Amino acid sequence: MPKKRLRIVTLNIIAMTNPVFIVGGGLAGLTAARHLHQSGIAFQLLEARDRLGGRILSTDASGQVSNDGFDLGPSWFWPGMQSAMSYLVDDLALSFFAQHSDGDMLFQREPGEAPRRFPGMRQVPDSMRLGRGIGAIVSALAAGLPKANIWLDTRVTQVTLDRGEVEVGFVDAVGAARSMKASHVLFALPPRLLEATVSFSPPLDATTARNWRDTPTWMAPHAKFFALYDRPFWREAGLSGTAQSAVGPLSEIHDATTASGKAALFGFVGMSAWQRAKLGTDVITQAAIEQLTQVFGPEASQPHATLFKDWATDPLTATEDDRQADGHPVSGGLAPLPVEWRNRLWLSGSEAGRRDAGYLAGAIEAAEYASMQIINQLERKR
């Protein structure tokens, strides 16, 4: 059954002593901020990075955040299956296009063996990409929010429940320790990271803490490699850019050419985080270029730039528990919050999705649910 579109209730500014605090400025945090702002509810968004987007990261050839970039984090969504993402893309009037799949695919079975070529198979449903990179959704959401309410380089360290309010302790961009009172706190970050980096008073019970530690963090075990070229030469040879490899280091390769025509191939690095750390970026990069040359021919040996993002080494995404791939987040898999924290504290990252957990749509759905619960509670108190 299609998901009903979220109802945005425009209210007068709700009078309250303290705002809602949103911790995390990725897709979930920005979506929640959008709904609170449109409903007239004061909020403050605290993001530990020096940029918005979280695990959404679209960059140019130099690795700098770009509004027409390559997606080092997630890049695909499926409108027919993930209505939350489809509705938001439509609301923000963002363009999108199908992942390039025209042409044959290749399979690399053994080192030194020529790759085998097979007729391509069109994916159903199509994997879609945003026209200017998935980071376009971050820019569009941020553009509709008051800049004064967004704190970058701000790391939350503790939350304390005090007479029905929540005191949030954090370190700001200049390194000063501060605290502020909030009516509600919405955590838009992975449960594992939350449990590992934020202290709670009263403390979390053992069951909740274990549930959060046992929840896999979306993207955290993975690494992506990009090789950028002057043109998508593989298309001229009748190839889709899709390849599977039993050799490595890249296990799965795809065409990453942008809608504006910037040519690239990308691959998921098919080795564990521990192996990647042992080899290092330079060795992996060289091996990946050699592999692309074996698979796609001599022109692949001369990329004009490469990009590499290992999410397992990102301390604002992954913990030590994320260094091994241990499954995908399960929709509706988070245990209920302890009684004392209910209706004051909310989890709304992708891992908290009641459906589509571990996808962009899961982050949106979780944020919509949490923000609407807060809106309804505050509206009843008017």
N, C-alpha and C positions, 0 to 999 in steps of 0.2 A: 504494500500500500504506500503511495507517495507520501512523503513527509509533509505535514502542514507547515506553511510558511510562518515564521515567527511573528507574532503580533507585537508591534512596537507601540507602547502606550505613551503618548506625550502627556506628561504631567507638569504642573507647576513645580518650581524648585521645591523639593521636599526639605522642610526645615529639620535639621538635625545637628547635633553638636559636632559629630565627627563624620568624616567621609568614609566611603568604601575604599579599602586599599586593595589594589591588584598587584600581585607579585609575579612578574614575568611579562615581557613585552613581545612575545611571539604571537602566532595567529590566535590562540585562545585568549590571551590577555587583551589584545587589541579588539577582538570581537566583543568581549565582555565590556570593555571600556566604551565601545560604540553604543551598545544597548543602554548602559547606564546613563551616558551623556544624552542620548536621544530621549531618555525618560526623565531628564532633569535632576538626576541624582549626582551629587558631588563625588568625585573619585580622585585618587592619586595612584598613578601607575609607576611602580619601581622596577627597573630593569638593571641587572648586574652587568650586562655587556655595555660597550660604548655605542651600540647600535640597536635598533629594533629588529625583530624578525625571529629571534631564537634559532630554531633549527632550519628555518627558511633563510637561505643565503644565496643570492644571485650576484655574481661578480663579473667584472670585465676581465680582459686578458692578463691584467696585472694583479688580480685578486682583490681589487677594490670593489666595494658594494656599488652596483650599477642598476639603473632603471631599464637596461637592455642587456641582460647578462646571462651567464651560464649558471645552471642550478646545481650548486654543490650539495644542497640538501635535497628535499623532495622536489619532484618536478611534474609528476603526473596526477591527474584526477580523472574520474569517470562519472560524467554528469548523470547518465541514466541510472547509475547504481548509488550515487552519493548525493542525495538531494540537498543536503546542507551546504556543500561546496558549490553546487550548481546555483542555488538561490543567491548565495553571497556574491558570486562572480557576476550574476545578472544584476543584482542591486548596485554593484559598484561599476557597472558598465564596462567590464574588462573583456578584451578580446581574447580568444583562444583558438588553438588549431590542433589538428591531430598529429600525434607522433608519427614521423616519417617511417613508413613500412613498405613502400613500393620497391620491388626488386627482390633478388635472391638473398638468402641468408647463408652463413658459413658456419662450419663446425670444425674445430681444431681438436683432434683426438690425441696426437702424440707429438712430442718435440721433434722438429725437423721434418715432419710429414706435411705435405701440402694440405691446406684446409679443404674439406669437402664442401661442395656447393649444392644447395637444395632450393627448390622453388619456395619463395616466401609465402607465408600464410598471414592473411590479414587478421589482426586481433579483433575479436568481437566481445565486448564493445571496445571501441577505439580508446586508447590512452590519450588524454588531452593535456596540452601544455598552454600556459598563459602566453600571450603574444609578446610580452616584454620580459619574460622570465617570471617565475612564481613569486619573486620579490615584489612584483607589481601590486599584489594584493596587500602587502605590508604598507607600501607607500600610500595606497588608496585609503586604507583604514586610518593611518596616522594623519593624513591630510584633514580628516574630519574631526580631529580631537584637539582640544586646547593644549598648545605646547607647554604652557606653564604647569600642566598637571602630569607631565611625563618627566621622570627622573632617570637619567642614564648613569652608568657607573655607580649604581647604588645597590648595595648587597644587604639583603635582610638576614639577620643573624638569630633573632629570637622573637617569639610571640608569647604574650602573657595574658591570660584571661583575668580580668579585674572587674568584679561587680557588673558583669554583663557586657562589658566593653573589652576590646582587645587592644593591648598596647604592643606596637610593632617597633622592635629595635633594629636599627640598620646603620650601615656605614656609608656615608655619602661620597660624592665624587672627589671631595678634597681630603677624604680619609677621616672625617670627624664622625664619632659615634653619636647617634641621635635616636630619639624615640618619639612616636606620635600615637595618639589614640585613634582607633578606627571603630566604626559601627559593625563592619563585617570585613573579613579578609578573604580574598579569593586568590588561591595559589594556582597559577597557570604555568606549572613546571612539572617535570617528571617526579613521581612519588619517591623514587629512589634518591634523587638529588635532594628533594625536600627533607627526607628523613636524615640524610647524611650531613646537611649543612645548616639546618635551622633547629634551634632548641625550643622546646615547648614547656610552658608552665601553666597548668599542671602538665606533667610529662605524659607522653603517649603511653598507652598500655602496650604490653609486649605483643599482643595479637595484631594491633594496628601497625606497629613498627615493622613487624615481620612481613605483613601483607604488603606494605610499601616497598620494603627491600626486595621482595620476591616478584615485584611487577617489572617485567622487562621494559627498558627505555627505548622507545621508538628512535631509530637511526643510530643509536649510540654504538652498536658493535661494528658499524659499517664504515667503509672508506670508498671515495670515488676519485677516479683519475680522469682528466680531460686532456686531449691533444687537440690543439687549435690549428687550423689550416687556412690557406688562402681561398680554397674552394672545396666543395664536397666531391672530390674526385671519384669516390667509390660509386656515386650515383651514375657517373658516366660509364662505368663498367657494368651497369645493371644490377648493382648491389644495394640492398636496403641500409647497410651499415650495421645490421644485427648479426651478431656472432656469438656462439657458445664455445667455451673452451674447457677442456679437461687438463690443460697444460698450465695456464696461468702466466703471470700473476693475475690477469684479469679473467674472471670467470664468465662474465656476461657483458657484452658490448652493444652499444646502441648509437645511432645517429643523434648528435646533440646540436645540430645546426639550428640557429635561432630563426625566428620568423623574419627578422631583418636580413637574413642571409649570411650571418657569421658562421663559418663552417667549423664543425668539431665532431669528434667521436668521444664517447665517454664509456668507462667501464667500471663495474664494481670489482674491487680488489678481493680476490677469492682466497684470502688467508686470514688467520686469526689476528686479533689486535696484538697479541704477544709476538707473533711472527713479524708483523709490520714494524713494531717497535724495535725488534732486534735488527732487522735489515736497514731501516731508515728510509727517509723520503727519496734521497738521491738514487739509491740502489733500485727501489721500486719503480721510480720514474724511468730509469734507463731500461729496466727489464720490460716495462709496459710498452715503451716505444719499439723495442726489438720485437715484441709479440705482435703489435699492430702491423709492423713491417712484414712479418711472416704471413699474417692473415690477409692484409689488404694490399700488399705490394710495396715497391720501393718508395712511392710518393708518401707513404705513411711515416717514413723515417725522418722527415724534416718538418715537424710542426714548428710554427713560429712562436708558440708559447705552450706551456703545460700548466695545469692546475691540479692540485691534490688536496683533498680534505679528508682527514681521519677524525671522525666524530668521537672515537674512543679516547682521543687525547685532549678533547675539549672539556676543561674542568667545569664549564657551565652547562654541560650536557650530561656527561658520563661520570660514573663513580668506578671504583675498582671492580665492583660487581658486574659492570657492563662490559668488561674487557673480554668476556666470552659470550658468543651468541647463544642465548638461552630462550629462544622462542619469540613470539610476537605478542604484544599486549592483547588481552582478551576483553572484548566488549562487555561492559557491566561487571568487570572482574574485581573492582575495588571494594573492600569491605566498608560497611557504614562507619562513619566517624564515631569516636567515643562520645557518649551522651553529653558530657560537659562542653564539647566543642560544636555540637550540632547547632545549626542555624546561626552560627557566628563565623565558622570557617568552612571554606568550600574548596574542592579540588576540581580543576577544569582544564588540565592539559589533555593532549590527545589520548593519553593512557586512561583517562577518566571517562572516555566516551561510552555511553550506554549502547551505542552502535557505532561501527566504523572506527573502533579504537585502533591506534597505530597508523592512522591516515590523517590527511588534512581535514577531511570531513569530520573525523572524530573530535578534533580540537574545536571546531566550530560548534558541533552539537553539544559538547560538554560546557562550553562557555555560554551558549544560549540557555541551557538548562539552569546553570548556577546563577547567571545574571537575572533571569526571570524570577527565580525563587527569591532573590534579594529584593527585586523591584516589588514583588507582591507583598513581601513582609513589610517593607517600608510604607507601601501605600496603605496597608491596613492600619498603620499607626498614625496616619495623618489626622 
